[in-house]
Amino acid sequence: DAKEEIHKFRENAENEFYERYKDIPSFRSIAENYDKAFFEKKSVLVAYIPISSNSIQYTVESVYINGPTFYMFIKQLNQPDEKDDVMSGRFAFVEINKEAIRDCSLFDARILKK
């Protein structure tokens, strides 16, 4: 059950998944929004983006399906002048109707180069 899987992951995740950074919500606060009613018709696909600075921000630029593969393209939003050296990560969430990915068996998330 997808709902149980995401909640189990959330409970077992390290503390960094519970912390908010500036205007970026925590993994936990987003995952708590997904309930049984959500998963009856939809799925959520999550990509983890390792980063070398908390100053760097990302967004999902686009998604598409080609054959059995669901693609998520992620774009860096900024190139900050000042960076911290905190090794961290970001999560990219995409909500999609289950019917749209019924035939998908592969998931490919890519960070677009500038």
Secondary structure, 3 states (H helix, E strand, C coil): CHHHHHHHHHHHCCHHHHCCECCECCHHHHHCCCCHHHHHHEEEEEEEEEECCCCCCEEEEEEEEECCEEEEEEEECCCCCCCCCCCEEEEEEEEEEHHHHCCCCEEEEEECCC
